[in-house]
Amino acid sequence: MDQWFFLPSWPLRASSLLWFAIVLIAAAAAGEAAGRWLRLPRLLGYLAAGIVAGPQLTGLLHPGTLGELRLLLDLAIGLILFELGQRVDLNWLRRNPGLLATSLLESALTFLAVFSVLSALGSRPLIAGLAGAIAVGTSPFAVMTITRELHAEGQVTERLLLLTTLNAIYAFVALALLLAGMHLEERSGWLVMVLHPLYLIGGSLAIALATAGALLVLLRYLGRQEDAQVGAAIAVVILAVTLTTSLNLSVVLSLLACGALTRTLDRARRFASVRFGDVGLLATIVVFALTGAAIELKDLGAVVLPALALVVVRLLGKAAGVLALAPFSALSVRKSGLLALALMPMSLMAVILLKEASAAYPVLSGEATAVVMVAVALMEVLGPLATHYALRASGEART
């Protein structure tokens, strides 16, 4: 027996969790520096640390690492989405139908604007439609992080949270329906073409309804103790994420709907408004650091002009929809303009959705996909700055 058997082998073989911990520490430090010294949204620091630590720059995160950590990423995403959904009052749409009309109009105009631009640049309808659906979504993670960081409250903030939730739902449903077109191109058969989107949408909503009901039943026994409620909510989020990932359903739709249904169905008002606190902060760092690591910038130079065009028409589509119905949604024109600006962050889920879709359907890879990826990368910087400015200019930021 080797007398030094108790020592580790050399060179050390570090697990992905070690690199993950290094990225988290770097992201937390970068976020604090961005917020304290640069007066910028902390999430930009988290994202920057992830990009610098990404496989295309330093190799800290090899390509397999993100796959190994996907469940942890899904859990972090689930916590943020549940908190956002739980803050949305769906009854508000009934009291103010102008809000629903605004949401539908700005989403439709955004989709049409992006679809038209990419079609004019030579993309096939399916690719342009995929990009348009992704562009509809406003990043729930950016919006939640910035509103929490600024302690923002008021008309613009509440409408921003509501529209962000609805946008995410629209984007997912549109992407699920576009899967039918992908199946058609791949000649998978009409049965798969019809059943796959129905399974995604119906199954995700069923998980949301079941977990929301389970949480409300649990709260009858736990009472109104805040610590107990937060613990129960985290447990239900873990349950929902585990079920959706195991069944190949949507974490985004399930957790947003679960949070919204928990609030809507809680007629006895047993459930206090949940704030995950330090757990939510850790989840935010995880999401932005790992998503930053997944962004590839190698195609930036080749497609930067089309990506900028996509960013501009996306902003114009959202602004046109919000401003057109400003008088009907009980919001001034100035605040409506700030609301449109606050909707700029593009959803980080686009990175994951595009990577998964491209892996399943190689037809999606190519210049059009690179345009969307670069547009997302640009919006990860410009979008949070726009939201940060809009909430401060509206006078709703408390810090």
C-alpha positions as CSV (number, residue, x, y, z in Angstrom):
1,M,0.0,0.0,0.0
2,D,1.2,3.5,-0.9
3,Q,2.2,5.3,2.3
4,W,0.6,8.5,0.9
5,F,-2.7,6.8,0.1
6,F,-4.6,9.3,2.2
7,L,-3.6,12.3,-0.1
8,P,-5.7,13.2,-3.1
9,S,-4.5,12.3,-6.6
10,W,-2.7,15.0,-8.6
11,P,-3.7,16.9,-10.6
12,L,-6.9,17.5,-8.7
13,R,-10.2,16.5,-10.4
14,A,-12.6,19.2,-9.3
15,S,-16.3,18.5,-9.7
16,S,-18.6,20.9,-11.5
17,L,-20.0,22.1,-8.1
18,L,-16.5,23.6,-7.3
19,W,-16.6,25.7,-10.5
20,F,-20.2,26.5,-9.8
21,A,-19.3,27.8,-6.3
22,I,-16.4,29.9,-7.8
23,V,-18.8,31.4,-10.3
24,L,-21.3,32.2,-7.6
25,I,-18.7,33.9,-5.4
26,A,-17.5,36.0,-8.3
27,A,-21.0,36.9,-9.3
28,A,-22.0,38.0,-5.8
29,A,-18.8,40.2,-5.6
30,A,-19.4,41.6,-9.1
31,G,-23.0,42.4,-8.4
32,E,-22.2,44.2,-5.1
33,A,-19.5,46.2,-7.0
34,A,-22.0,47.2,-9.7
35,G,-24.6,48.3,-7.2
36,R,-22.5,49.9,-4.6
37,W,-19.8,51.7,-6.7
38,L,-21.3,52.0,-10.2
39,R,-24.9,52.6,-9.1
40,L,-26.0,50.0,-11.7
41,P,-28.4,47.1,-11.3
42,R,-26.6,44.3,-9.5
43,L,-27.8,41.7,-11.9
44,L,-25.4,43.2,-14.5
45,G,-22.6,42.2,-12.2
46,Y,-24.0,38.7,-11.9
47,L,-24.4,38.4,-15.6
48,A,-20.9,39.8,-16.3
49,A,-19.3,37.3,-13.9
50,G,-21.1,34.4,-15.7
51,I,-20.0,35.6,-19.1
52,V,-16.4,35.9,-18.0
53,A,-16.5,32.5,-16.4
54,G,-18.2,30.9,-19.4
55,P,-16.7,28.1,-21.5
56,Q,-16.0,30.4,-24.5
57,L,-13.6,32.6,-22.4
58,T,-11.9,30.8,-19.5
59,G,-13.2,27.2,-19.6
60,L,-14.3,27.5,-16.0
61,L,-17.6,26.0,-16.9
62,H,-17.1,23.2,-19.5
63,P,-20.1,22.5,-21.7
64,G,-21.3,19.6,-19.6
65,T,-21.5,21.6,-16.4
66,L,-24.6,23.5,-17.3
67,G,-26.4,20.2,-18.0
68,E,-25.3,18.8,-14.7
69,L,-26.6,21.9,-12.9
70,R,-29.8,22.2,-14.9
71,L,-32.0,21.0,-12.0
72,L,-30.5,23.6,-9.7
73,L,-31.0,26.2,-12.3
74,D,-34.6,25.2,-12.7
75,L,-35.2,25.4,-9.0
76,A,-33.7,28.9,-8.9
77,I,-35.9,29.9,-11.8
78,G,-38.9,28.3,-10.2
79,L,-38.5,30.4,-7.0
80,I,-38.3,33.6,-8.9
81,L,-41.2,32.8,-11.2
82,F,-43.4,31.7,-8.3
83,E,-42.8,34.9,-6.4
84,L,-43.6,36.9,-9.5
85,G,-46.8,35.0,-10.2
86,Q,-47.9,35.3,-6.6
87,R,-47.5,39.1,-6.7
88,V,-49.9,39.3,-9.7
89,D,-53.6,39.9,-9.1
90,L,-55.5,38.3,-11.9
91,N,-58.7,39.9,-10.6
92,W,-57.2,43.2,-11.6
93,L,-57.7,42.3,-15.2
94,R,-61.4,41.9,-14.6
95,R,-61.6,45.3,-12.9
96,N,-59.5,47.0,-15.6
97,P,-60.0,45.3,-19.0
98,G,-57.8,47.9,-20.6
99,L,-54.8,46.2,-19.0
100,L,-55.5,42.9,-20.7
101,A,-56.1,44.7,-24.0
102,T,-52.8,46.6,-23.6
103,S,-51.0,43.3,-22.9
104,L,-52.4,41.6,-25.9
105,L,-51.8,44.5,-28.2
106,E,-48.2,45.1,-27.2
107,S,-47.4,41.4,-27.4
108,A,-49.0,41.1,-30.9
109,L,-47.3,44.1,-32.2
110,T,-43.9,42.9,-30.9
111,F,-44.4,39.5,-32.5
112,L,-45.4,41.0,-35.8
113,A,-42.5,43.6,-35.8
114,V,-39.8,41.0,-35.2
115,F,-41.4,38.5,-37.5
116,S,-41.5,41.1,-40.3
117,V,-37.9,42.2,-39.8
118,L,-36.4,38.7,-39.8
119,S,-38.6,37.7,-42.8
120,A,-37.3,40.8,-44.7
121,L,-33.7,39.6,-43.8
122,G,-34.4,36.3,-45.5
123,S,-35.4,34.0,-42.6
124,R,-37.9,31.3,-43.1
125,P,-41.4,31.9,-41.5
126,L,-40.8,29.2,-38.8
127,I,-37.5,30.8,-37.7
128,A,-38.9,34.3,-37.8
129,G,-41.9,33.1,-35.8
130,L,-39.7,31.5,-33.2
131,A,-37.8,34.8,-32.8
132,G,-41.0,36.8,-32.6
133,A,-42.4,34.5,-29.9
134,I,-39.1,34.8,-27.8
135,A,-39.1,38.6,-28.3
136,V,-42.6,38.9,-26.8
137,G,-41.3,37.8,-23.4
138,T,-40.0,40.3,-20.9
139,S,-37.4,38.8,-18.6
140,P,-39.2,38.0,-15.3
141,F,-35.9,37.6,-13.6
142,A,-34.6,41.1,-14.5
143,V,-37.9,42.7,-13.6
144,M,-38.2,40.9,-10.2
145,T,-34.6,41.6,-9.4
146,I,-34.7,45.4,-10.2
147,T,-38.1,46.0,-8.5
148,R,-36.9,44.2,-5.4
149,E,-33.6,46.0,-5.4
150,L,-35.2,49.5,-5.7
151,H,-38.1,48.5,-3.4
152,A,-40.3,49.9,-6.2
153,E,-44.1,50.3,-5.6
154,G,-46.8,52.1,-7.6
155,Q,-48.8,52.1,-10.8
156,V,-45.9,51.5,-13.2
157,T,-44.3,48.8,-11.0
158,E,-47.6,46.8,-10.6
159,R,-48.4,47.0,-14.3
160,L,-44.8,46.0,-15.2
161,L,-45.1,42.9,-13.0
162,L,-48.5,42.0,-14.5
163,L,-47.5,42.6,-18.1
164,T,-44.2,40.6,-17.6
165,T,-46.2,37.7,-16.2
166,L,-48.6,37.7,-19.1
167,N,-45.8,38.2,-21.7
168,A,-44.0,35.1,-20.4
169,I,-47.2,33.1,-20.7
170,Y,-47.9,34.3,-24.2
171,A,-44.3,33.6,-25.3
172,F,-44.4,30.0,-23.9
173,V,-47.8,29.3,-25.5
174,A,-46.6,30.7,-28.9
175,L,-43.4,28.6,-28.7
176,A,-45.4,25.5,-27.9
177,L,-47.7,26.1,-30.9
178,L,-44.7,26.7,-33.1
179,L,-43.5,23.2,-32.2
180,A,-46.3,22.0,-34.4
181,G,-44.6,23.7,-37.3
182,M,-41.3,22.1,-36.4
183,H,-42.9,18.7,-36.3
184,L,-44.5,19.4,-39.7
185,E,-41.1,20.2,-41.2
186,E,-39.6,17.1,-39.6
187,R,-42.5,15.0,-40.9
188,S,-43.2,13.7,-37.5
189,G,-46.9,13.1,-38.2
190,W,-50.1,15.0,-37.5
191,L,-50.7,13.2,-34.2
192,V,-47.4,14.4,-32.7
193,M,-47.9,17.8,-34.2
194,V,-51.2,18.2,-32.3
195,L,-50.5,16.3,-29.1
196,H,-47.1,17.7,-28.3
197,P,-48.2,21.4,-27.8
198,L,-51.4,20.3,-26.0
199,Y,-49.3,18.1,-23.7
200,L,-46.9,21.0,-22.9
201,I,-49.6,23.6,-22.2
202,G,-52.2,21.4,-20.6
203,G,-49.7,19.4,-18.5
204,S,-48.0,22.5,-17.2
205,L,-51.3,24.1,-16.2
206,A,-52.4,20.9,-14.5
207,I,-49.2,20.8,-12.5
208,A,-49.8,24.5,-11.6
209,L,-53.3,23.9,-10.4
210,A,-52.4,20.8,-8.4
211,T,-49.5,22.3,-6.6
212,A,-51.3,25.6,-5.9
213,G,-54.2,23.5,-4.4
214,A,-51.8,21.5,-2.3
215,L,-50.1,24.6,-1.0
216,L,-53.4,26.2,0.0
217,V,-54.5,23.0,1.8
218,L,-51.1,22.9,3.6
219,L,-51.6,26.5,4.7
220,R,-54.8,25.7,6.5
221,Y,-52.7,23.7,9.0
222,L,-49.7,26.0,9.2
223,G,-51.5,29.2,9.9
224,R,-50.1,32.6,9.2
225,Q,-46.6,32.2,10.5
226,E,-44.3,33.7,7.9
227,D,-41.4,31.3,8.3
228,A,-43.7,28.3,8.0
229,Q,-45.4,29.8,4.9
230,V,-42.0,30.5,3.2
231,G,-40.9,27.0,3.9
232,A,-44.1,25.5,2.6
233,A,-43.9,27.6,-0.6
234,I,-40.3,26.5,-1.2
235,A,-41.2,22.9,-0.8
236,V,-44.1,23.3,-3.2
237,V,-41.8,25.0,-5.7
238,I,-39.3,22.1,-5.5
239,L,-42.2,19.7,-6.0
240,A,-43.5,21.6,-9.0
241,V,-40.1,21.9,-10.6
242,T,-39.3,18.2,-10.1
243,L,-42.7,17.2,-11.6
244,T,-42.4,19.5,-14.6
245,T,-38.8,18.5,-15.4
246,S,-39.5,14.8,-14.9
247,L,-42.6,15.0,-17.2
248,N,-40.8,17.2,-19.8
249,L,-43.2,20.1,-19.2
250,S,-42.5,23.9,-18.8
251,V,-41.1,25.2,-15.5
252,V,-41.9,28.8,-16.7
253,L,-45.6,28.2,-17.3
254,S,-46.1,25.9,-14.3
255,L,-44.5,28.1,-11.7
256,L,-45.9,31.4,-13.0
257,A,-49.4,29.9,-13.1
258,C,-48.9,28.2,-9.7
259,G,-48.0,31.6,-8.1
260,A,-50.9,33.4,-9.7
261,L,-53.4,30.6,-8.9
262,T,-52.3,30.5,-5.3
263,R,-53.2,34.2,-4.9
264,T,-56.4,34.0,-6.9
265,L,-57.8,30.9,-5.2
266,D,-56.8,32.0,-1.7
267,R,-60.2,33.5,-0.9
268,A,-59.7,33.2,2.9
269,R,-56.4,35.2,2.5
270,R,-54.4,32.6,4.4
271,F,-51.3,33.2,2.3
272,A,-49.3,36.3,3.1
273,S,-47.4,37.9,0.1
274,V,-44.2,35.7,0.0
275,R,-40.8,37.2,-0.2
276,F,-38.1,34.6,-0.4
277,G,-35.4,37.0,0.9
278,D,-31.9,35.6,1.0
279,V,-33.1,32.4,-0.7
280,G,-34.5,34.5,-3.5
281,L,-31.2,36.5,-3.8
282,L,-29.2,33.3,-4.1
283,A,-31.7,32.1,-6.8
284,T,-31.2,35.3,-8.7
285,I,-27.4,35.0,-8.6
286,V,-27.6,31.4,-9.8
287,V,-29.9,32.3,-12.7
288,F,-27.9,35.3,-14.0
289,A,-24.5,33.7,-13.5
290,L,-25.3,30.4,-15.2
291,T,-27.2,32.1,-18.0
292,G,-24.3,34.5,-18.6
293,A,-22.0,31.5,-18.8
294,A,-24.4,30.0,-21.5
295,I,-24.3,33.1,-23.7
296,E,-21.9,32.7,-26.7
297,L,-20.5,35.9,-28.2
298,K,-18.5,34.3,-31.0
299,D,-21.1,35.5,-33.6
300,L,-21.4,39.0,-32.3
301,G,-19.5,40.8,-35.1
302,A,-21.3,38.9,-38.0
303,V,-24.9,39.6,-36.9
304,V,-24.7,42.7,-34.7
305,L,-26.6,44.9,-37.2
306,P,-29.6,42.5,-37.6
307,A,-29.6,42.0,-33.9
308,L,-29.7,45.7,-33.2
309,A,-32.6,46.0,-35.7
310,L,-34.5,43.3,-33.8
311,V,-33.9,45.1,-30.5
312,V,-35.2,48.4,-32.0
313,V,-38.3,47.0,-33.6
314,R,-39.1,45.0,-30.4
315,L,-39.0,48.2,-28.4
316,L,-41.1,50.0,-30.9
317,G,-43.7,47.2,-30.9
318,K,-44.0,47.3,-27.1
319,A,-44.1,51.1,-27.0
320,A,-46.8,51.3,-29.7
321,G,-49.0,48.8,-27.9
322,V,-48.7,50.4,-24.4
323,L,-49.1,54.0,-25.6
324,A,-52.0,53.2,-28.0
325,L,-54.2,52.1,-25.1
326,A,-52.9,54.4,-22.4
327,P,-56.2,56.3,-22.0
328,F,-58.1,53.0,-21.5
329,S,-55.8,51.5,-18.8
330,A,-56.0,54.5,-16.4
331,L,-52.3,55.5,-16.8
332,S,-50.9,58.8,-18.0
333,V,-49.0,59.0,-21.3
334,R,-45.7,59.8,-19.5
335,K,-46.0,56.8,-17.2
336,S,-47.1,54.6,-20.1
337,G,-43.9,55.6,-22.0
338,L,-41.9,54.7,-18.9
339,L,-43.8,51.4,-18.6
340,A,-42.9,50.5,-22.2
341,L,-39.2,51.3,-21.5
342,A,-39.3,49.1,-18.4
343,L,-40.5,46.2,-20.5
344,M,-37.2,46.2,-22.5
345,P,-35.3,43.3,-20.8
346,M,-35.5,40.2,-23.0
347,S,-36.1,36.9,-21.4
348,L,-33.1,35.0,-20.3
349,M,-35.1,31.8,-20.9
350,A,-34.5,32.6,-24.6
351,V,-31.0,31.3,-24.3
352,I,-32.1,28.0,-22.9
353,L,-35.0,27.6,-25.2
354,L,-32.9,28.3,-28.3
355,K,-30.2,25.8,-27.2
356,E,-32.7,23.1,-26.6
357,A,-34.7,23.7,-29.7
358,S,-31.6,23.8,-31.9
359,A,-30.4,20.5,-30.4
360,A,-33.7,18.9,-31.1
361,Y,-34.2,20.5,-34.5
362,P,-30.9,21.2,-36.3
363,V,-32.9,23.2,-38.9
364,L,-33.1,26.0,-36.3
365,S,-29.3,26.5,-36.1
366,G,-27.8,29.1,-38.3
367,E,-27.7,32.9,-38.8
368,A,-31.2,33.6,-37.6
369,T,-30.6,31.8,-34.3
370,A,-27.4,33.7,-33.9
371,V,-29.2,37.0,-34.5
372,V,-31.6,36.2,-31.6
373,M,-28.8,35.1,-29.3
374,V,-26.9,38.3,-29.9
375,A,-30.1,40.3,-29.5
376,V,-30.6,38.6,-26.1
377,A,-27.0,39.4,-25.1
378,L,-27.4,43.0,-26.0
379,M,-30.7,43.2,-24.1
380,E,-29.1,41.7,-21.0
381,V,-27.1,44.9,-20.7
382,L,-29.5,47.5,-22.2
383,G,-32.8,46.1,-20.8
384,P,-32.0,46.2,-17.1
385,L,-30.6,49.7,-17.4
386,A,-33.8,50.8,-19.1
387,T,-36.0,49.2,-16.4
388,H,-33.8,50.7,-13.7
389,Y,-34.1,54.2,-15.2
390,A,-37.9,53.9,-15.9
391,L,-38.7,52.9,-12.3
392,R,-36.6,55.8,-10.9
393,A,-38.0,58.3,-13.4
394,S,-41.6,57.2,-12.4
395,G,-40.8,58.2,-8.8
396,E,-41.7,54.6,-7.5
397,A,-38.2,53.6,-6.5
398,R,-37.7,53.8,-2.7
399,T,-33.9,53.4,-2.7
